[in-house]
Structures are given as structure tokens and as C-alpha cells.
Amino acid sequence: MGKLNFFICENFQQEFHRVVEELGFDDVAVKPYPCLCENKGKKSEVPHLLRDSMNSGDKGVVLCSSYCEVLQLLPDEMDLEVQTTNYCFNHLASEPFIDYILQRGGYIIGANWLQHWEEHIATGGFDQETARRFYQEFCKEIVFFDAGIDPEAETNLKALSGYLELPYVVIPFELEAMQLMIKTAVLQWRLMENGSHYTQEISEARAQCAEYAAILDVIGKIASYNNTRETIERIKEIFILVLGAQKFKYWEKDHGYETVPDDVISLFDQVDEDELYVAENNRFSIKISYKDHVYGVIDVSDFLFPQYFEKYLNFALEIAKVCGLVLSNIEQYEKIIRSERDMQHISYHDSLTGLFNRSHVMDMFAKPIQELPVAVFMFDIDKLKYTNDTFGHAEGDVLIRNAAAILSRSFRESDTVARIGGDEFMAIVPGCDTDMAEGIQQRINEEIRIHNQNHGDAHRQVGISSGFAIGENEESLESMMHRADTLMYENKRAKRSQTSIA
């Protein structure tokens, strides 16, 4: 019998070599072909490589993206099966997760590309200056899916990041999904090769192929979800609708043990035990974990066809192996989402007051006004410099926060209130005419009066000078801001004049 050859892009050969090595398949070989995305000059080598890599009787499986130029170079006379996906790195993570990374400007790399990053950049014809300019134009960060293969990966990643002046993110992942994919292909190939000579082995292989095909189908579906609830609901559907379980429960590790069965609590507490089963009750409980972190336990019982209990258990054990990884990926995804939201909040909010900042206002200037008329208010805290110089900047910060709180209470949630400088604030109020703007000013003055009644210390008394401009046509927000600013300073000068006269 010949060999089964997997032809894969050289950028991902390390991951596939590791999987075949761990599976111990002597009749399987991994053959890398050149990455044509960045080296078109090697196109002529591909047909020769494919022909030279296979002996008589060998079978070949080409793995690539639907858009890879390798598809146009396959020799017609060779026994090749082609498996395509939307991305050449679909084996690294679920497609929705990859889409998310690409949408936020991530540049995904594999272990082999990272190990030879200098060579790849040189092949592209870049020096450091042009490489930085090129990569910074189309991506915001380097994303490395780390299967723990290369001990020098972190060192190389730091060097690449410094060379390109781009941040990097490391996403750990396991190889179970790749193992299942390769196992399925190998078992199907062996089945076809052996023919009728090994009836029992073929029957077992066929059954195992069916199991792995079902598992891969499940993985494909649950990997498309990006929250834990949807993932567990999908697994529940499989056990209840497909396998005929009458009871399914997912016990989360961190939700307390008030209603959790004692044997499940015991399973949580036992480090070396991952499952328990009670055959007479047609029940099993399997721990869902990833590395050292336990997420929960699936508890399944009362099957309609108890004679298949052992097969259901084996199926569940295979599902559990990847479910922990899926939940880990969801956890990583949620962390990235939270981090992105936090970064977005930080970039558009003032750290002292929590109000919007100048950057957010500048973005608003670039957008058309949706609702006319619109009012733009400008505000300035009175005597902030005096408070800072006399009582210290800590007291000045208190004054700023108090002024911000007064302004926040005076506007609607749909209005934009921002701190745009040390003592400067502004507000943008859609659908606001002159009468409404004057009413807002009265509300601000009332809020100031109430605040000052409750704060007896003179240096904590809030004073705010203000001015507003109303726009009813295509006047820009920036122009209205200048008009409001002029009126605000007139208000401040009038206050000073009144103080001098008094």
C-alpha cells in the first residue's frame, strides 16, 4: 500500500507535521508547497514538486484556500483530492473568529512563517522602511496562533514586532480539530485502499469514520458561536434530538454548588478524574476543561436507546476534548472584545470626568448633522487656576469633576457633553432651538445653585461661564463652536465686571 500525502502551504507545515507525528501514522506524509501569496516566482516549481513527491500507488490531498493559485497548477494525471476553505489558515480557528481578527486589522501568521520571517520579508522585496510602511498600511497588529511547537516563537515575535513597529497578539490553540480532520481523511483512505481484504477492520474504520465525521460536524457548528450559552445549547440539541437523551444539564464551575449533585461536585474537586458514569441509570457526567481550567460538567441521562450507551459515552468524550478548547476560544474572544471596548472608551473619554473628550468631538465634526436645529454650548470653569494655585491640583480636580457632574445632570443622555481642555467643556444638543437652549442654561444655573448650597467651602463653589449658538442650516459644528466660544467669553467678562463693581 502506498502513502497518503498531505500537500499544505509551507507557512503551516509545522502544525501538520506535529499532528501526524503525534498520531503515529507511518503511512502519512506532509509535503509543503511554496507560499505563492508572496513568491510568485515559485509557481513553476509546484507541478514538479507534486510529481516528485509521490510514488506509484500514493494518494495526495491538497489543502488550501479557495483562492490559492496552487489550484491552477495541479497536474491532471495525478491522483489528487482537493479540500478548500475560505482561508488557508482555517485550521487555526473558527471562521467567525478569523473574520473578527481580520476585520480589526489583524495579520495572521503560522509557526513556520514566523520562524523564517526575515526571509519572507526579504522575498517580498522589502527593506525595513518599506516593510514598515507596507504592513502598517493594511494591518494594525500581528496575530500568532501558537500551538506550542516552537520554543523560540516569542523571541521571534518580539523581533518581528520591533522590526515592523506593530503590536502583536498571541492566541494559544490546540491541535485537536486538525487531528480529527486528518484522522477522518486517513481512515477513509485506508478503507478504500484495503478493499474487502479486512472486513472487520473496514467495518470498524467505517464506524470510526462516521463518528469522526459527526464530531467534525459538531465542531464546525459549535465553533461558529461566540458565546458560551449558544455553544452549550448546540451540544444539548445533539444529545436530546439526535442521541435521544431525556435529560441534559450543564453545571458551570463558578455558579455555586447549591443545586449541583454531590457526585458532580466530587468530579469538580478531583483533579485526576474527568468523567463518571452510572450504566444502570444510563447516565454519565463529563468534565469540560482546557489545560488546567475547568469550565463545567455536562450531565446526560435517560437515553431512549440505552443499548447504545457506550457509543454515546465515547461520542461525548470526543466532544468534551474540543468543547473545552471552544470555550477557551470564546473566553479569549470575549477578552478581546472587552479590551477593544475598553480601548475605544479610553480613546474617546476623559479619564478624570468620564465625559467624552476632544477626539470624540473632532470625529463628530467630520459627520453631517442629523437633526436640525442643533445647539452647541461652550463652558469654562470660573477660577480654576486660582483653586489650583492656592489649594493644589487635587482640589482643582475636585472642582472639575463637580462641574462635569453638574453638566451631565443638565443634559439628556442623547446629548453629547465633553471635556475638551483643562477647564473647557462643550455640549452638542440635536433638535434644540433657542428657547430650549435658554431652558438648559437655566437648569445648569439651578444645578450650580443647589451644589453650592451643599458645599460650604468657598474654593469648592462651582462657577461656570457659558455661551451657546444655534444652527438651523448647513453651518458646521466647528463654526458654531467658535460662535458659542465668543459668547462664553463675553459671559465670563461680564461676571468679572460685576465682581469688580461689587
N, C-alpha and C positions, 0 to 999 in steps of 0.2 A: 504494500500500500504506500502511496506517495505521501506528500506533506500538504498541509493546509497553510498557505502563505497569506498573511495579512499585510497588505500594502497600505502604509499610512504616511502622512506628511512627516518629514524629518523633525518638525518642531515638537511633535508629541510622541516620538519613538520611545523615550524613557518610560513614560507611563505604561505603554503597551508591553514593552519588554518586561517590566516589573510584574504585570498581571500574568503573563504567560509563564514567567519563572515561578511565581507563587502557586499557580495551578499545576505545575509539573507536567505540562503537555509536551512530550518529546516529539510528537508528530505535527507540531505547530511552529511556524517561524514568523517573525516580524521583520518586514522588509521596508525600510524608509525610502520614500522618493523625495526629490528636491522640492523645496518650497518655491513654487512658481510665482507667488504673490510679489516677491521682492527680487527674484532672479530669473527673468525671462530667458536669459541666455542658456539655461539648462534644459529647455524644453526638448531639445533633440536627444538628450540623454535618457528621457523617460522610457520610450519604447524599448531601447536596448536594455535598460535596467530590468524592465519587466520580463523580457525574454530570457535574459541571462540568469535571472533569479529563480526560475522554475525548471525543474526536470520533468521528464516524461511521466505522466501519471499524477502530477501535482495539480492542486486546485488553488485558485487565487481569489481573494476577497479584497476589493479596493474600497477603502473608507475615505470619504472626502465630502466637501460641501457641494451643494447643487450647482455652484458657480465656479468650481475649481477647473482650471484649464487642463488638468490631468485627464478629465473625461473625454477630451478631444484627441488624446494621444494613445488610447488603448489599442493594442494590436488586435485585429479582428480574429486572427486564428487562435488566440489564447483562450483557455477555459477560465474566464474571469466573471465573478459575480460583483456587481457594484452596489454599494449601500451608501446612499447620500443623505445628508441632513442639511438644515438651513445654514448651519455654521460648521466650520471644520473643527471647532472646539466644543461641539455639543456634548461630548462625553464628559466634559469637566463639570457641568452643572445643568440645571433645567433651563429650557429655552426662555421662560419668562424672566428668570434671574439674569440670564445673559443679556436679554433685551434691556433690562433695567440698567445693568452696568454700562452697556454701550450708550444708552440714552443720556446717562450722566457724565459721559466723556471718558469712560474707562478704555484703556488699551490692554487687551487680554493677551498674556503670554504663557507659554508652557515651559517645562523644565529645560528642554534641550535648547530652545531659543535663548533662554536666559543664560545658560551655561556658555553659549557662543555669541553673546550679544554684540561684542566688538566686531566680530567677523560679519554679522548680519548688517550692522550699520555701515561698515566699510563696503560691503557688497552693494548696498543701496547708493553708493557714491557720495556719502556724506562725510564732512569733517565735523568737528564739534559744533561750530557755529551754525552750519546749515542743518545739522541734525536737530539741534535745539529748536530752531525756527520751524522746521517741518513738523516735528512731533507736537510742539506746543500749539500749532495751528489747528490740529484736528483732535487732540485729546487733552484731558485735564489731569489724568493720573494713570499710573501703570498698575495693572491688576494681575497678580500672580496667583494662580491656583496651585497650592502646594500640597502634594501627596506625600511629602516627607522623603523623597527619593534622594535629593542632592543635599548633602550636609553644608555645601558652600552656597546654597541658594540665597540666604540672607545677605551674605557678603557681596555676592554678585548684584543683588537687587539694589543694595545701597550704592554700589559703584555706578550702576546704570542710572539710578535716580539722580545722583550728583552730576553725572555727565550730561544728562538731558535737562537738568533743573526742573524735574517733575516729581511730585509726591508719589508714593507707592502704597498699595494695599495688599496684604497677604490674606488669602482666603483658604484655610485648610479644607481639604476634601479627601474622602476615602475612595477606594477603587472598586467597591462592590458592584456598582452599576456596570462598569466595564467588564468585570469578571463574569457577570451574568450574561452580558451580550456575547462575549467570546465563548463561554460555555455552551450557550444555545447554538451558535454557529458551528462549533466543533462537533457537538452531538448530532446535529442534523447531517453534517458532512460524513461522519463515521457511519451513520445509519445508511446513507446512500452508498458508501464505499463497500460495506460489508455484505450488502445484499441479503440473501437468505441463508448464509452460512451460519449465522449465530442468532437463531430465532429468539432465544431468551434474552440475550444481550440487546437485541434490536427492540424487543418489547419494552425492556427496562429503559433503554435510551429514548424510545418514543414517549414513554410516560414522563421521563425526566424532562424531555424537551417541552412537553405540554406544560409541566409545572413551571419551568423557567420562562416559557412564553407568557404564561399567566402572570408570573411575578413581574416580568418586564413591563407588561401592560399596566399593572398596578403602579409600578414605579413611575412610568410615564405620566400617569394621571395624577398621582399624589404630588409628584414633583412640580406640577404646574401651579399648585396652590402656594400662596404666600402668607398663610396664617394657620395656626395650629388647629383651630376649630374645623376648618374645611378639610384639612388632612385627615383628622380622626373621623369625621363624618363619612368621608370616602371609604375608609377602611371598614367602618361599621356597615356600610351598604354592602360591601363584598361578603362579609361574614353572614349577614342576615338574608340578603336577597339571593346571593349565589350559592353559599355553602349551607344555608338552611339553619343557622343558629337562631334560637329563640331569644337569647339574652346576650347582650353585649354592653360592656361598661368600660369606660376609660377612667382610671383613677390617676389624677395628677399628683405628683410627688409633693408639691408645695401648697396644697389646699387643705391641709389638716387631715386628721385621721378619725374624725367623729363618726363617720358612716362607713369607713373602709373596713372590709372583712379582716379578721385577725390574721389569716394566712397571707393576705396581700400585704399587710403591714410587715409581717415577718419577711416576706420576699423583698420589700424595700430595704430592710435592715441588713439582709445577708449580702455581703459583697461578692461572694463566690457563686451564688445561685442566681440564674437568670430566668428560670421558669418553674412552675409547679403544675401538676395535672392530677386530676382525680378521675380515672377511667370510668368508675361505676356511675359517676354523676355526669359523664360526658362534658367535663369542664377542664379548661386549662387557663392559666394566667401567665403572661409573658412580659418580662421587663423590657421597656423601651429605653435604651440608653445610647450614648455616644461617648466613646472613650470613658472618662471617669464620671460623667454627668448623667444622672438618671432623670428622665423626663416624666415617666409614669408607667403604668401597667395596664395592658389590655386584658380584660377578664371576659371569657367567652364560654357559653354553656348551652345545654339543652338542644343538641343538634337533631334535626328531623331524620337524618340518616346516620345513626351512631356507628354503623359498621365501617364508616369511612373516617372515624375519629382520628386514627393515626395519621392519615393523609392530611386532614385538616390541620393537625398539630404541626406536621412538617412544613406545610404551607405557611402557617403563622410564624414559625421560627425563621423562615426565609424573609418574610415581610418585616419582621422585627429588626433584622440585620440592617435593612436600609431605612426603616422608619426613623430610627434614631438619627441617622445622617440627615434625612429630610428635615426633621425638627431642628437639628443643629443649623442647617442652612437657613431655615426660617428665622431662627434666633439671630443669625448673622445679618440676614436681610433686614429684620426689624431694627437691629442696632444701626445699620447704615441709614435706614430711613430716619430714625430718631436723630442720628448725628447730622444728617443733611438738614433736617428741620431746625435743629439747634443752630447750625451754622447759618442757615438762612435768617433765623430770628436774630442772631447776633449781628449779622451784616446789615440788617435793616432797623435795628432798635438801639436806643441809647441805653448804655449799661447802668447809668445812675438812676434814671427815672422810669425806664421800661417803655417810654414813648417811642414812636418812630423817630428815625434820625434823618440827617440831611441826605444820605444816599437814597433813602426811600422817596423823599420829596423830589430829588432830581429825576428819579425814574418816573414819577407822576408827571413831571414837566414834559416828558417826551411822549406822553399819551394824550389823545384827544379828550376833551371834557365831555362826559356822557350826559350830564343833566344840568341844564341852564334854567334860571340864573345860578351862578355859583359865587360864594363869598370866600375871600382869602383874608384871614386875620394875621396880624403880626403882633407879638407881645415881647416885652422886655421887663425883666425883674428890676424893680427900683432898689437902689442902694446895696446891690450885691457886692460891689467892690469894697464898700465901707465895711460890710459884715466880714468879708474875707480878711481884710487888712487888720481889723480891730479884734475879731473874735476867733479868727483862724478859718481855714478852708473846710474843716469838718462842719462848723456851723453854717458856712456858706452852702455846703452840700445839703444840709437840712432845709435851708431856705429854698433851694432849687427843687428838692423833692416835694415840699409843701406846695409850691407854685404849680408844679406838674399835676399834683393831685387835684388842686382846685380847677385847673383847666380840664382835666379828664372828666370831672363831675359835671362840667358845664356844657359838654357837647354830647351828641349822640354816639352810639357805638359805630355807626356807619360813617361818621366824620373822621377825618384824618387830623390828629393832633401830634405835633412833632417838636422835638428839641433840636434846633439847628445850629446852636452855638452855646457858648458858656452861659449867658443869661438870656438868650433869644429863643423864642418859641413861635410856632406858627400853626394855623389850623386851616384846613380846606373843607368847606361845607357845601356840598352839591344841593341844588334846589333851594337856595337861600336868597331871599330878596332883602331889601333894606330894612323893612320892618322886623323881619326875623333876626337879622344881624344885630339890630339895636336891642332886641329882646335877649339875645345871647350875651351882649355886653352887660346888660342889667343883671342877668343871672350870675355872671362872673363877679361883678361887684358885690352881690349879695353873698356869694360863697366866700369872698375875701373878708367881708364884714363878720360873718359867723366864725371863720377861722381865727381872726384876730381877737375876737371876744374870748375865745377859748385858750389863747396863748398870750399870757400877760407880759412875757419878756419882750422888751422893745426890739431887740435885734432879731426876734423871730416873727415880728409882724410882717406880713406879706403885702407888698405893693406891686401892682402890675400896670405898666403903661400899655395902651393898645391902640390899634387902628385897623380898619377893615376897608376892603374895596370889593365892589360888586361887579361881576362880569356878566353881560347879557348877550354878547355876540362872540366873535371868534378871537377875542383878546386872549393872549397866552396867560397861563398861570404865573409865569415869571414876571410879566408886565404888571399883573395885578399885585403881585408880591411887592414890587417896588412902590406902587401907589400906596398900598397899605403901610409899608415901612415908613414912608414920608409922613403919613397921618399919625403913626405911632410916635414918632419923634416929636411931632407938634404937641401931642398929648403929654409927653414927658416934659417938654419945655414949659408947658402951661402949668404943670404941677410944681415945677421948680419956682416959677414966678409967684404962684400962690404962697409957697413956703416962705419966699423972701419977703413978700408983702406982710405976711403974718408975723 
